[in-house]
Amino acid sequence: MTAPQTRRPTLVVVHAHPDDEASRTGGTLARYAAAGVRTVLVTCTDRAQGDDGGDGKPGHRDHEPAQVAARRSRELAESAAALGVSDLVRLNYPDSGVPDSADDIDPRAFSRMEGEPVVRRLEALMREYRPDVIVTYPPNGFSYHPDHVRTHELTVAAFEWIKRSGGFPGEEGGRHPRSLPRL
């Protein structure tokens, strides 16, 4: 007879862009990964409207969004490996960029998307990974960036759906009570 498996504690971090994990929560991810915690990093956008590392700023004739997104994706994978991230989830919604005003944001961009489909994806991820703790931005996104603010809104909405449903079902045939992650 085998002993029941003990579930590893799980931390889910939800960020707007590839590169936010390094600048915002890199120390947290690395610390908890080193302690044996399952660390799940979710990035919402492809970051195609980011700087290309040279003179190609978004809107400039030399800016190649697809190349920027591909480079950021590679950098994200390297960063996640260096931080010891257990699971990397890329949602790859279109990046909103850094607009001069809300009128400058592409209507298909992440910050302008209908929320419910994204909330459902985030909720499904939370149910799959069953985190003990969820980390995301505060309401102002730290910087008022529209993708950061939207990430906060949608992550909190997914958490609220889980909360309203009573949390995660108990494990091991119901011997453990339902649980709700900390946000």
Backbone as a printed PyTorch tensor [residue, N CA C, xyz], in Angstrom:
tensor([[[  0.8460,  -1.1790,   0.0000],
         [  0.0000,   0.0000,   0.0000],
         [  0.8890,   1.2400,   0.0000]],

        [[  0.6140,   2.1690,  -0.8680],
         [  1.4270,   3.3760,  -0.9460],
         [  0.8360,   4.4720,  -0.0730]],

        [[  1.7190,   5.2760,   0.4540],
         [  1.2860,   6.4030,   1.2920],
         [  0.6590,   7.4690,   0.3920]],

        [[ -0.3360,   8.2050,   0.9120],
         [ -0.9390,   9.2670,   0.0970],
         [  0.0980,  10.3450,  -0.2090]],

        [[  0.0190,  10.8710,  -1.4100],
         [  0.9380,  11.9260,  -1.8030],
         [  0.5190,  13.2440,  -1.1700]],

        [[  1.5140,  13.9850,  -0.7300],
         [  1.2620,  15.3010,  -0.1750],
         [  1.3970,  16.3180,  -1.3050]],

        [[  0.4010,  17.1560,  -1.4260],
         [  0.4180,  18.1850,  -2.4600],
         [  1.4140,  19.2730,  -2.0830]],

        [[  2.2390,  19.6650,  -3.0610],
         [  3.1930,  20.7570,  -2.8380],
         [  2.4430,  22.0710,  -2.7350]],

        [[  2.8520,  22.9580,  -1.8440],
         [  2.2780,  24.3040,  -1.8440],
         [  2.5070,  24.9380,  -3.2210]],

        [[  1.5650,  25.7600,  -3.6520],
         [  1.6270,  26.3430,  -4.9910],
         [  1.4080,  27.8410,  -4.9410]],

        [[  2.2630,  28.5520,  -5.6610],
         [  2.1880,  29.9960,  -5.8280],
         [  1.9220,  30.2710,  -7.3010]],

        [[  0.8670,  31.0340,  -7.5990],
         [  0.5760,  31.4690,  -8.9640],
         [  0.7980,  32.9760,  -9.0220]],

        [[  1.6310,  33.4100,  -9.9760],
         [  1.9070,  34.8260, -10.1930],
         [  1.3710,  35.1810, -11.5760]],

        [[  0.5070,  36.2060, -11.6340],
         [ -0.0990,  36.6180, -12.9010],
         [  0.4250,  38.0030, -13.2700]],

        [[  1.1110,  38.0570, -14.4200],
         [  1.6790,  39.3070, -14.9170],
         [  1.0970,  39.6530, -16.2790]],

        [[  1.2030,  40.9190, -16.6350],
         [  0.7240,  41.3800, -17.9360],
         [  1.6770,  40.9930, -19.0530]],

        [[  2.9660,  41.1960, -18.8510],
         [  3.9400,  41.0830, -19.9400],
         [  5.0900,  40.1500, -19.5950]],

        [[  5.6530,  39.5080, -20.6330],
         [  6.9620,  38.8920, -20.4350],
         [  7.9450,  40.0110, -20.0990]],

        [[  8.6560,  39.9120, -19.0870],
         [  9.6870,  40.7730, -18.4950],
         [  9.2220,  41.3200, -17.1580]],

        [[  7.9130,  41.3350, -16.9080],
         [  7.4190,  41.8150, -15.6100],
         [  7.8160,  40.8670, -14.4820]],

        [[  7.9570,  39.5920, -14.7850],
         [  8.3500,  38.6300, -13.7450],
         [  9.7240,  38.9850, -13.1900]],

        [[ 10.6220,  39.4470, -14.0530],
         [ 11.9760,  39.7780, -13.6090],
         [ 12.0110,  41.0940, -12.8460]],

        [[ 11.2370,  42.0720, -13.3060],
         [ 11.2930,  43.3930, -12.6860],
         [ 10.3680,  43.5340, -11.4800]],

        [[  9.3960,  42.6590, -11.3430],
         [  8.4120,  42.8110, -10.2540],
         [  8.4920,  41.7130,  -9.1970]],

        [[  8.5550,  40.4630,  -9.6040],
         [  8.4340,  39.3650,  -8.6340],
         [  9.5370,  38.3240,  -8.7610]],

        [[ 10.6320,  38.6570,  -9.4130],
         [ 11.7080,  37.6880,  -9.5960],
         [ 12.2320,  37.1150,  -8.2980]],

        [[ 12.4550,  37.9740,  -7.3180],
         [ 12.9580,  37.5020,  -6.0260],
         [ 11.9750,  36.5730,  -5.3280]],

        [[ 10.7050,  36.9020,  -5.4040],
         [  9.6710,  36.0750,  -4.7820],
         [  9.6070,  34.7050,  -5.4550]],

        [[  9.5720,  34.7110,  -6.7910],
         [  9.5210,  33.4420,  -7.5160],
         [ 10.7390,  32.5780,  -7.1950]],

        [[ 11.9280,  33.1630,  -7.2360],
         [ 13.1490,  32.4030,  -6.9790],
         [ 13.1880,  31.8680,  -5.5470]],

        [[ 12.7890,  32.6880,  -4.6040],
         [ 12.8240,  32.2720,  -3.1950],
         [ 11.9020,  31.0870,  -2.9450]],

        [[ 10.6730,  31.1910,  -3.4280],
         [  9.7180,  30.1120,  -3.1730],
         [ 10.0410,  28.8680,  -3.9850]],

        [[ 10.5520,  29.0210,  -5.1920],
         [ 10.9710,  27.8570,  -5.9740],
         [ 12.0940,  27.1160,  -5.2490]],

        [[ 13.0650,  27.8650,  -4.7100],
         [ 14.1810,  27.2520,  -3.9870],
         [ 13.7140,  26.5390,  -2.7210]],

        [[ 12.5890,  26.9850,  -2.1670],
         [ 12.0390,  26.3620,  -0.9590],
         [ 11.1610,  25.1470,  -1.2820]],

        [[ 11.0300,  24.8090,  -2.5660],
         [ 10.2540,  23.6310,  -2.9380],
         [  8.8070,  23.9010,  -3.2780]],

        [[  8.4180,  25.1670,  -3.3180],
         [  7.0530,  25.5330,  -3.6690],
         [  6.8990,  25.4270,  -5.1810]],

        [[  5.7670,  24.9120,  -5.6280],
         [  5.4720,  24.9030,  -7.0690],
         [  5.1430,  26.3320,  -7.4620]],

        [[  5.9100,  26.8900,  -8.3970],
         [  5.7060,  28.2670,  -8.8360],
         [  5.1680,  28.2620, -10.2610]],

        [[  4.0430,  28.9330, -10.4390],
         [  3.3870,  29.0100, -11.7360],
         [  3.3810,  30.4710, -12.1530]],

        [[  3.9430,  30.7550, -13.3130],
         [  3.9950,  32.1070, -13.8490],
         [  3.0700,  32.1950, -15.0480]],

        [[  2.1100,  33.1180, -14.9840],
         [  1.1790,  33.3560, -16.0770],
         [  1.4600,  34.7440, -16.6310]],

        [[  1.6780,  34.8420, -17.9510],
         [  1.8000,  36.1450, -18.5930],
         [  0.6250,  36.2990, -19.5530]],

        [[  0.0050,  37.4580, -19.5170],
         [ -1.2240,  37.6800, -20.2790],
         [ -0.9860,  38.1200, -21.7160]],

        [[  0.0630,  38.8890, -21.9910],
         [  0.2510,  39.4420, -23.3460],
         [  1.5150,  38.8980, -23.9980]],

        [[  1.6220,  39.1700, -25.2910],
         [  2.7890,  38.7400, -26.0640],
         [  3.9240,  39.7650, -26.0430]],

        [[  3.6640,  40.9610, -25.5820],
         [  4.6250,  42.0730, -25.4730],
         [  5.1390,  42.5420, -26.8370]],

        [[  4.3540,  42.3110, -27.8810],
         [  4.7610,  42.6990, -29.2380],
         [  4.9210,  44.1990, -29.3990]],

        [[  4.3010,  44.9930, -28.5410],
         [  4.4100,  46.4480, -28.6290],
         [  5.5030,  47.0030, -27.7320]],

        [[  6.3910,  46.1230, -27.2670],
         [  7.5270,  46.5720, -26.4750],
         [  8.6560,  47.0610, -27.3530]],

        [[  9.6650,  47.6510, -26.7190],
         [ 10.8620,  48.0770, -27.4400],
         [ 11.5620,  46.8570, -28.0060]],

        [[ 12.2230,  47.0380, -29.1410],
         [ 12.9000,  45.9050, -29.7620],
         [ 14.3530,  45.7600, -29.3210]],

        [[ 14.7800,  46.5900, -28.3940],
         [ 16.1430,  46.5080, -27.9010],
         [ 17.1070,  47.4140, -28.6530]],

        [[ 16.6550,  47.9970, -29.7550],
         [ 17.4820,  48.9310, -30.5200],
         [ 16.7230,  50.2260, -30.7000]],

        [[ 16.7220,  50.7090, -31.9250],
         [ 16.0240,  51.9600, -32.2280],
         [ 14.5650,  51.7420, -32.5880]],

        [[ 14.1310,  50.4980, -32.7350],
         [ 12.7700,  50.2060, -33.1750],
         [ 11.7570,  50.2730, -32.0580]],

        [[ 11.2820,  51.4640, -31.8030],
         [ 10.2160,  51.6500, -30.8150],
         [  8.8760,  51.3800, -31.5020]],

        [[  7.8510,  51.0040, -30.7420],
         [  6.5370,  50.8010, -31.3590],
         [  6.1180,  52.0250, -32.1700]],

        [[  5.6110,  51.7710, -33.3730],
         [  5.2140,  52.8430, -34.2590],
         [  6.3210,  53.2940, -35.2030]],

        [[  7.5570,  52.9650, -34.8750],
         [  8.6930,  53.3120, -35.7340],
         [  8.7260,  52.3490, -36.9150]],

        [[  9.2050,  52.8050, -38.0610],
         [  9.2030,  51.9680, -39.2660],
         [ 10.0390,  50.7010, -39.1060]],

        [[ 11.0260,  50.7070, -38.2080],
         [ 11.8700,  49.5250, -37.9980],
         [ 11.3240,  48.5630, -36.9470]],

        [[ 10.2290,  48.9280, -36.3090],
         [  9.6620,  48.0650, -35.2620],
         [  8.9280,  46.8890, -35.9090]],

        [[  9.3250,  45.6860, -35.5460],
         [  8.7100,  44.4540, -36.0650],
         [  8.0240,  43.7330, -34.9130]],

        [[  6.7240,  43.9700, -34.6990],
         [  6.0370,  43.3810, -33.5450],
         [  6.2010,  41.8700, -33.4120]],

        [[  6.1210,  41.1170, -34.5030],
         [  6.2500,  39.6620, -34.4210],
         [  7.6410,  39.2580, -33.9310]],

        [[  8.6680,  39.9630, -34.3830],
         [ 10.0280,  39.6640, -33.9340],
         [ 10.2180,  40.0340, -32.4650]],

        [[  9.6280,  41.1580, -32.0710],
         [  9.7190,  41.5680, -30.6650],
         [  9.0350,  40.5200, -29.7830]],

        [[  7.8460,  40.0770, -30.1730],
         [  7.1240,  39.0670, -29.3890],
         [  7.9160,  37.7690, -29.3020]],

        [[  8.5290,  37.3450, -30.4000],
         [  9.3210,  36.1030, -30.3980],
         [ 10.5280,  36.2370, -29.4760]],

        [[ 11.2040,  37.3900, -29.5290],
         [ 12.3640,  37.6060, -28.6550],
         [ 11.9410,  37.6340, -27.1920]],

        [[ 10.8410,  38.3350, -26.9120],
         [ 10.3640,  38.3960, -25.5230],
         [  9.9570,  37.0150, -25.0130]],

        [[  9.4000,  36.1840, -25.8870],
         [  9.0260,  34.8360, -25.4970],
         [ 10.2650,  34.0150, -25.1250]],

        [[ 11.3190,  34.1330, -25.9120],
         [ 12.5730,  33.4280, -25.5920],
         [ 13.1490,  33.9400, -24.2700]],

        [[ 13.1560,  35.2570, -24.1080],
         [ 13.6740,  35.8370, -22.8650],
         [ 12.8500,  35.3760, -21.6620]],

        [[ 11.5420,  35.2870, -21.8470],
         [ 10.6670,  34.8300, -20.7610],
         [ 11.0160,  33.4010, -20.3610]],

        [[ 11.2140,  32.5390, -21.3470],
         [ 11.5750,  31.1480, -21.0370],
         [ 12.8950,  31.0850, -20.2730]],

        [[ 13.8760,  31.8780, -20.6840],
         [ 15.1740,  31.9110, -19.9990],
         [ 15.0260,  32.4550, -18.5820]],

        [[ 14.2390,  33.5030, -18.4330],
         [ 14.0100,  34.0990, -17.1200],
         [ 13.3160,  33.0990, -16.1920]],

        [[ 12.2810,  32.4520, -16.6990],
         [ 11.5470,  31.4780, -15.8870],
         [ 12.4750,  30.3520, -15.4340]],

        [[ 13.3340,  29.8780, -16.3330],
         [ 14.2840,  28.8260, -15.9600],
         [ 15.2500,  29.3160, -14.8830]],

        [[ 15.7710,  30.5320, -15.0450],
         [ 16.7080,  31.0810, -14.0620],
         [ 16.0600,  31.2750, -12.7000]],

        [[ 14.7710,  31.6000, -12.6950],
         [ 14.0500,  31.8220, -11.4330],
         [ 13.5340,  30.5230, -10.8160]],

        [[ 13.6590,  29.4180, -11.5330],
         [ 13.1910,  28.1320, -11.0200],
         [ 11.6970,  27.9360, -11.1410]],

        [[ 11.0490,  28.6660, -12.0320],
         [  9.5980,  28.5580, -12.2080],
         [  9.2380,  27.1350, -12.6370]],

        [[  8.2650,  26.5540, -11.9640],
         [  7.8360,  25.1880, -12.2610],
         [  7.0210,  25.1130, -13.5420]],

        [[  6.0930,  26.0500, -13.7150],
         [  5.1730,  26.0270, -14.8540],
         [  5.0360,  27.4370, -15.4170]],

        [[  5.2080,  27.5570, -16.7190],
         [  5.0840,  28.8380, -17.4120],
         [  3.8810,  28.7520, -18.3340]],

        [[  2.9500,  29.7050, -18.1790],
         [  1.7410,  29.7400, -19.0010],
         [  1.7040,  31.0780, -19.7190]],

        [[  1.7010,  31.0210, -21.0440],
         [  1.6300,  32.2330, -21.8670],
         [  0.2300,  32.3170, -22.4740]],

        [[ -0.5090,  33.3580, -22.1300],
         [ -1.8370,  33.5330, -22.7190],
         [ -1.7530,  34.2180, -24.0770]],

        [[ -0.7110,  35.0010, -24.3020],
         [ -0.4010,  35.6160, -25.6060],
         [ -1.4870,  36.5070, -26.1910]],

        [[ -2.1790,  37.2560, -25.3520],
         [ -3.1140,  38.2560, -25.8700],
         [ -2.3090,  39.4170, -26.4450]],

        [[ -2.8730,  40.1860, -27.3670],
         [ -2.1390,  41.3130, -27.9690],
         [ -1.8270,  42.4050, -26.9430]],

        [[ -0.5900,  42.7920, -26.9230],
         [ -0.0820,  43.8310, -26.0290],
         [ -0.7100,  45.1860, -26.3640]],

        [[ -1.0200,  45.9730, -25.3420],
         [ -1.5960,  47.3110, -25.5520],
         [ -0.5440,  48.3730, -25.8040]],

        [[  0.7120,  48.0730, -25.5440],
         [  1.7600,  49.0690, -25.7180],
         [  1.7070,  50.1250, -24.6320]],

        [[  2.3760,  51.2340, -24.8850],
         [  2.3870,  52.3640, -23.9550],
         [  1.7550,  53.5390, -24.6920]],

        [[  0.4350,  53.6300, -24.6150],
         [ -0.2690,  54.6610, -25.3860],
         [ -0.1340,  56.0480, -24.7660]],

        [[ -0.2560,  57.0570, -25.6210],
         [ -0.2900,  58.4350, -25.1240],
         [ -1.6300,  58.7190, -24.4600]],

        [[ -2.6830,  58.0610, -24.9490],
         [ -4.0080,  58.2000, -24.3500],
         [ -4.7830,  56.9150, -24.6100]],

        [[ -5.8980,  56.7540, -23.9190],
         [ -6.7330,  55.5600, -24.1070],
         [ -7.2190,  55.4400, -25.5370]],

        [[ -7.3580,  56.5570, -26.2240],
         [ -7.7950,  56.5390, -27.6350],
         [ -6.7570,  55.9130, -28.5590]],

        [[ -5.5020,  55.8270, -28.0950],
         [ -4.4240,  55.2850, -28.9210],
         [ -4.2840,  53.7630, -28.8170]],

        [[ -5.0970,  53.1160, -28.0040],
         [ -4.9930,  51.6740, -27.8030],
         [ -5.8120,  50.9480, -28.8650]],

        [[ -5.1830,  49.9860, -29.5010],
         [ -5.8700,  49.1520, -30.4910],
         [ -7.0660,  48.4760, -29.8110]],

        [[ -8.2420,  48.5140, -30.4160],
         [ -9.4250,  47.9070, -29.7900],
         [ -9.2990,  46.4020, -29.5860]],

        [[ -8.3540,  45.7570, -30.2780],
         [ -8.1500,  44.3110, -30.1010],
         [ -7.1350,  44.0000, -29.0070]],

        [[ -6.5230,  45.0230, -28.4340],
         [ -5.4710,  44.8370, -27.4320],
         [ -6.0520,  44.3050, -26.1180]],

        [[ -5.1760,  43.7170, -25.3310],
         [ -5.5590,  43.0800, -24.0700],
         [ -6.3570,  44.0000, -23.1520]],

        [[ -5.9170,  45.2350, -23.0040],
         [ -6.5970,  46.1340, -22.0660],
         [ -7.9970,  46.5110, -22.5220]],

        [[ -8.3110,  46.2570, -23.7750],
         [ -9.6290,  46.5810, -24.3210],
         [-10.5160,  45.3480, -24.5330]],

        [[ -9.9710,  44.1670, -24.3040],
         [-10.7050,  42.9340, -24.5710],
         [-11.8900,  42.7720, -23.6240]],

        [[-12.8930,  42.0460, -24.1130],
         [-13.9920,  41.6560, -23.2350],
         [-13.4030,  40.7990, -22.1200]],

        [[-13.8220,  41.0570, -20.9070],
         [-13.1950,  40.3970, -19.7690],
         [-13.5740,  38.9580, -19.5340]],

        [[-14.8150,  38.5890, -19.7710],
         [-15.2670,  37.2630, -19.3550],
         [-14.4490,  36.1050, -19.9310]],

        [[-14.1000,  36.0960, -21.2280],
         [-13.2950,  34.9730, -21.7140],
         [-11.9310,  34.8590, -21.0250]],

        [[-11.3240,  35.9910, -20.7330],
         [-10.0270,  35.9710, -20.0530],
         [-10.2130,  35.5050, -18.6160]],

        [[-11.2370,  36.0000, -17.9480],
         [-11.5120,  35.5890, -16.5730],
         [-11.7320,  34.0820, -16.5180]],

        [[-12.4620,  33.5390, -17.4670],
         [-12.7070,  32.0900, -17.4920],
         [-11.4040,  31.3070, -17.6740]],

        [[-10.5040,  31.8350, -18.5260],
         [ -9.2010,  31.1610, -18.6910],
         [ -8.4010,  31.2020, -17.3960]],

        [[ -8.3810,  32.3640, -16.7520],
         [ -7.6480,  32.4880, -15.4890],
         [ -8.2690,  31.6040, -14.4110]],

        [[ -9.5800,  31.5760, -14.3570],
         [-10.2480,  30.7080, -13.3800],
         [ -9.8890,  29.2470, -13.6360]],

        [[ -9.9030,  28.8280, -14.8940],
         [ -9.5600,  27.4420, -15.2340],
         [ -8.1220,  27.1230, -14.8130]],

        [[ -7.2140,  28.0740, -15.0310],
         [ -5.8300,  27.8620, -14.6040],
         [ -5.7370,  27.7430, -13.0860]],

        [[ -6.4750,  28.5860, -12.3860],
         [ -6.4600,  28.5190, -10.9250],
         [ -7.0270,  27.1890, -10.4360]],

        [[ -8.0640,  26.7130, -11.0770],
         [ -8.6340,  25.4160, -10.6890],
         [ -7.6750,  24.2800, -11.0210]],

        [[ -6.9650,  24.4080, -12.1240],
         [ -5.9920,  23.3750, -12.4980],
         [ -4.8250,  23.3270, -11.5140]],

        [[ -4.2630,  24.4800, -11.1910],
         [ -3.0680,  24.5270, -10.3480],
         [ -3.3730,  24.5840,  -8.8520]],

        [[ -4.5990,  24.9520,  -8.4760],
         [ -5.0170,  25.0020,  -7.0690],
         [ -4.0060,  25.7450,  -6.1880]],

        [[ -3.7500,  27.0280,  -6.4920],
         [ -2.7240,  27.7430,  -5.7270],
         [ -3.1400,  27.9790,  -4.2790]],

        [[ -2.1440,  28.0690,  -3.4440],
         [ -2.3510,  28.4970,  -2.0630],
         [ -2.3310,  30.0210,  -2.0060]],

        [[ -1.5280,  30.6190,  -2.9060],
         [ -1.3910,  32.0730,  -2.9720],
         [ -1.3780,  32.4900,  -4.4390]],

        [[ -2.0700,  33.5970,  -4.7220],
         [ -2.0770,  34.2160,  -6.0490],
         [ -1.5150,  35.6220,  -5.8860]],

        [[ -0.5580,  35.9830,  -6.7400],
         [  0.0500,  37.3080,  -6.7000],
         [ -0.1860,  37.9840,  -8.0450]],

        [[ -0.6220,  39.2280,  -8.0030],
         [ -0.7480,  40.0540,  -9.1990],
         [ -0.5430,  41.5060,  -8.7870]],

        [[ -0.8340,  42.4120,  -9.6830],
         [ -0.6440,  43.8350,  -9.4270],
         [ -1.7170,  44.3810,  -8.4820]],

        [[ -1.4320,  45.5300,  -7.8490],
         [ -2.4770,  46.2470,  -7.1290],
         [ -3.4040,  46.9390,  -8.1410]],

        [[ -4.5030,  47.5300,  -7.6860],
         [ -5.4590,  48.1510,  -8.6170],
         [ -4.8540,  49.1500,  -9.5990]],

        [[ -3.8210,  49.8610,  -9.2160],
         [ -3.2110,  50.8400, -10.1250],
         [ -2.1460,  50.2210, -11.0300]],

        [[ -1.9450,  48.9060, -10.9240],
         [ -0.9580,  48.2300, -11.7570],
         [  0.4720,  48.6600, -11.4890]],

        [[  0.7350,  49.3100, -10.3760],
         [  2.0200,  49.9120,  -9.9940],
         [  2.3470,  51.1330, -10.8340]],

        [[  1.9600,  51.1250, -12.1130],
         [  2.4010,  52.1840, -13.0160],
         [  1.2630,  52.7660, -13.8500]],

        [[  0.0560,  52.3230, -13.5800],
         [ -1.1330,  52.7240, -14.3550],
         [ -1.0740,  52.2490, -15.8060]],

        [[ -0.1560,  51.3370, -16.1160],
         [ -0.1220,  50.7810, -17.4730],
         [ -1.4410,  50.0420, -17.6960]],

        [[ -2.1020,  50.2650, -18.8420],
         [ -3.4220,  49.6590, -19.0500],
         [ -3.4230,  48.1300, -18.9860]],

        [[ -2.3500,  47.4740, -19.4150],
         [ -2.3040,  46.0080, -19.3300],
         [ -2.1260,  45.5450, -17.8930]],

        [[ -1.3730,  46.2840, -17.0890],
         [ -1.1930,  45.9250, -15.6770],
         [ -2.5150,  46.0860, -14.9280]],

        [[ -3.1920,  47.2060, -15.1620],
         [ -4.4820,  47.4530, -14.5040],
         [ -5.4830,  46.3700, -14.9060]],

        [[ -5.5280,  46.0290, -16.1960],
         [ -6.4650,  45.0070, -16.6770],
         [ -6.1230,  43.6380, -16.1000]],

        [[ -4.8450,  43.3260, -15.9750],
         [ -4.4320,  42.0590, -15.3660],
         [ -4.9450,  41.9760, -13.9380]],

        [[ -4.8000,  43.0580, -13.1900],
         [ -5.3360,  43.0910, -11.8220],
         [ -6.8400,  42.8210, -11.8330]],

        [[ -7.5680,  43.5600, -12.6590],
         [ -9.0350,  43.4370, -12.6970],
         [ -9.4790,  42.0030, -13.0180]],

        [[ -8.8580,  41.4110, -14.0170],
         [ -9.2800,  40.0850, -14.4670],
         [ -8.8440,  38.9780, -13.5080]],

        [[ -7.6770,  39.1250, -12.8970],
         [ -7.2260,  38.1390, -11.9080],
         [ -8.1240,  38.1730, -10.6820]],

        [[ -8.4560,  39.3680, -10.2310],
         [ -9.3460,  39.5030,  -9.0740],
         [-10.7320,  38.9330,  -9.4080]],

        [[-11.2190,  39.1840, -10.6200],
         [-12.5270,  38.6430, -11.0250],
         [-12.5050,  37.1140, -11.0290]],

        [[-11.4330,  36.5160, -11.5280],
         [-11.3300,  35.0470, -11.5170],
         [-11.3000,  34.5280, -10.0820]],

        [[-10.5460,  35.1990,  -9.2200],
         [-10.5030,  34.8260,  -7.8060],
         [-11.8950,  34.9150,  -7.1760]],

        [[-12.6260,  35.9740,  -7.4970],
         [-13.9690,  36.1490,  -6.9350],
         [-14.9120,  35.0400,  -7.3930]],

        [[-14.7870,  34.5960,  -8.6470],
         [-15.6220,  33.4750,  -9.1240],
         [-15.3240,  32.2150,  -8.3170]],

        [[-14.0540,  31.9790,  -8.0460],
         [-13.6790,  30.8130,  -7.2380],
         [-14.2160,  30.9580,  -5.8260]],

        [[-14.1010,  32.1470,  -5.2850],
         [-14.5890,  32.4170,  -3.9330],
         [-16.0980,  32.1860,  -3.8340]],

        [[-16.8500,  32.7040,  -4.8210],
         [-18.3060,  32.5320,  -4.8130],
         [-18.7170,  31.0630,  -4.9240]],

        [[-17.8710,  30.2620,  -5.5780],
         [-18.1990,  28.8360,  -5.7190],
         [-17.8010,  28.0290,  -4.4840]],

        [[-17.2180,  28.6900,  -3.5070],
         [-16.8330,  28.0030,  -2.2770],
         [-15.3880,  27.5400,  -2.2530]],

        [[-14.6040,  27.9510,  -3.2200],
         [-13.1960,  27.5710,  -3.2500],
         [-12.9770,  26.2740,  -4.0030]],

        [[-11.8190,  25.6720,  -3.7610],
         [-11.4630,  24.4270,  -4.4270],
         [-12.0410,  23.2540,  -3.6430]],

        [[-12.5260,  22.2310,  -4.3260],
         [-13.0390,  21.0430,  -3.6180],
         [-11.9410,  20.4190,  -2.7690]],

        [[-12.3540,  19.7490,  -1.7020],
         [-11.3960,  19.0580,  -0.8480],
         [-10.7050,  17.9430,  -1.6110]],

        [[ -9.5560,  17.5430,  -1.1250],
         [ -8.7770,  16.4950,  -1.7770],
         [ -8.9230,  15.1850,  -1.0260]],

        [[ -8.3950,  14.1220,  -1.6320],
         [ -8.3410,  12.7890,  -1.0400],
         [ -9.7040,  12.3330,  -0.5480]],

        [[-10.6520,  12.2600,  -1.4940],
         [-11.9620,  11.7310,  -1.1520],
         [-12.7320,  12.5820,  -0.1670]],

        [[-12.4490,  13.8820,  -0.1460],
         [-13.1970,  14.7810,   0.7270],
         [-12.7090,  14.8310,   2.1530]],

        [[-11.5760,  14.1820,   2.4590],
         [-11.0750,  14.2140,   3.8410],
         [-10.5090,  15.5680,   4.2210]],

        [[-10.1470,  16.3780,   3.2210],
         [ -9.6540,  17.7200,   3.4880],
         [-10.7490,  18.7080,   3.1040]],

        [[-10.8860,  19.7660,   3.8780],
         [-11.9510,  20.7410,   3.5610],
         [-11.6560,  21.5110,   2.2810]],

        [[-12.6860,  22.1950,   1.7800],
         [-12.5120,  23.0690,   0.6190],
         [-11.4920,  24.1420,   0.9840]],

        [[-10.8050,  24.6430,  -0.0130],
         [ -9.7950,  25.6630,   0.2560],
         [ -9.9760,  26.8480,  -0.6760]],

        [[ -9.5240,  27.9850,  -0.2230],
         [ -9.5560,  29.2070,  -1.0020],
         [ -8.1610,  29.8210,  -0.9490]],

        [[ -7.6020,  30.1310,  -2.1180],
         [ -6.2620,  30.7280,  -2.0990],
         [ -6.2780,  32.1240,  -1.4970]],

        [[ -5.1180,  32.5550,  -1.0800],
         [ -4.9530,  33.9590,  -0.6460],
         [ -4.5720,  34.7640,  -1.8560]],

        [[ -5.1160,  35.9520,  -1.9460],
         [ -4.8190,  36.8440,  -3.0690],
         [ -4.0470,  38.0290,  -2.5260]]])
